[in-house]
Amino acid sequence: MPEIILHQYATSPFSEKIRKIFAHKKITWRSVEQPVIMPKPKLVPLTGGYRRIPALQIGADVWCDTGIIIRKIDELKPEPTLYPGGLTAAADTMNQWADRRLFWSTTPVIFEKLVMPREFIEDRSKMMPGANVADIARSAPDSRNQLRAFLEILDRQLTISSFLLGESFSLADAACFQPVWFLRIEPTSFGLAQKFTHLMRWFERVDAMGYGDVRPMDPDEALKAAKDSTPATAENVDASDPNGLKAGTRVSVTPDDYAFDPVTGRVVVSTIHEIAIERAVPELGRIVNHFPKIGFRIAAA
Ligand SMILES: N[C@@H](CCC(=O)N[C@@H](CS)C(=O)NCC(=O)O)C(=O)O
């Protein structure tokens, strides 16, 4: 199998979701530590402007957003499954719920208690235009209510099963684990979760899974791996694309929630779940960036 590189940082909750999937699937991978705030000069050439973490790299192909990273990992190594009992819809929708609801109920609760460095607040304010990141803690009381209710839903399930979709680890466990893991950086926030005994037993079980077989990689080595490779993605554009998108069309791809940095290139893949675009990068050659359709906007460029 080609070398699997994850661009991440240790405190990143969305990376934690992928690290748990690597553990479950016993994957050998390389970890490139990227900065927590901009600039990210050794990431952006690979992603074309996309700044979020994690990003998965194999040679000159780069997958941006955990939605598409999970699909790629599952394609490379389908077993052991992330969908025990064939519960694909349940696992995929819980993954989206955890990303967009459960996770965002944790941040005001944590940030109310943790003093964040000024540079971090400035960086995240730029990433979320319109939102006042310095004021995020004001919504902590409502977020605490919602978080507790979300955690109770998980705890209630875990009173009758070892994992969220039954007796085996699934994508739902990786996805719901990461926000609870994030709470642990601030003791009073984690205290909300510690009140739920079944949730805690599950948390400890998933925490103990580790991260798979990982070795660090220098960011320059990852850039060289891209430069020394050519994209391995074959053209695959859905003939029945609902918007009539054609191979070779120049488009921009942008997240629909925050960090609105468009990535521009020519369409190589457009399927139900994926858009991939090719870019010519002066210092690296051809790079193909892959994004999920869910959570992204595609526009003519
Ligand atoms: N929908 C994205 C969310 C990723 C995300 O928000 N990651 C955080 C770190 S856990 C991030 O990128 N924060 C800004 C940054 O690191 O520059 C995904 O599933 O990958």
The ligand as an ORCA input file, in Angstrom:
! r2SCAN-3c Opt
* xyz 0 1
  N     -15.478     19.499      8.297
  C     -14.057     19.463      8.574
  C     -13.751     20.179      9.859
  C     -12.281     20.250     10.149
  C     -11.925     21.288     11.196
  O     -12.684     22.218     11.502
  N     -10.745     21.145     11.755
  C     -10.235     22.107     12.694
  C      -9.180     21.454     13.574
  S      -9.827     20.071     14.485
  C      -9.543     23.207     11.927
  O      -9.175     23.009     10.801
  N      -9.353     24.367     12.557
  C      -8.676     25.444     11.903
  C      -7.231     25.171     11.661
  O      -6.662     24.234     12.231
  O      -6.631     25.907     10.895
  C     -13.625     18.005      8.586
  O     -14.461     17.135      8.824
  O     -12.445     17.738      8.320
*
